[in-house]
């Protein structure tokens, strides 16, 4: 099956926050973070069921080299990315943020 990759608008904030933090640590590291995020996001539609379900229907794709995870849902022929969160965050906080974004998407 062919899947279309879609990002919620909130993803931009998540990505910019990670980029800014890493770029502040070392010039160019933020760019590496962006490349990793977009490369791994682009891989998800090829095999979306490969990555485990966490928090209900949300799947999680871990980034290599950076302690971040991409959270997404499969809806029909779409992969919808709901969040990019640091793995050290409290899982309950991540779950609540994902649910809030999912509820907002339905409005």
C-alpha positions, 0 to 999 in steps of 0.5 A: 500500500502507498502511504502519504506522509502528513505533518500536523502544524505543531510539528514545526514547533517541535522540530525548531525547538530541537534544532535550536537546542542542538545548534546552540550546543555546536554549530551544525549539530542542529542541521544534523538533527534536521536531516535525521528527522526528515530522513527518518520521517521519510522512511516511515511510509515505506513500512509504517507497521514496522515501528511499535505502537505506544499510547493507543494507536500512536506508533513511535519511530526512534531517531538514531544519534539523537534521543528523540522519537517521532509519533504518528498514526496510520489513518487509511492511506495516510501517515500523520505525524503528531509529535517529535519529543525528547525521549527523557520526557515523562511518558504521561506528558507525551501521551497527554500532548499526543491526545491533545493534538489528536483532539484538536485535529478532529475539530 
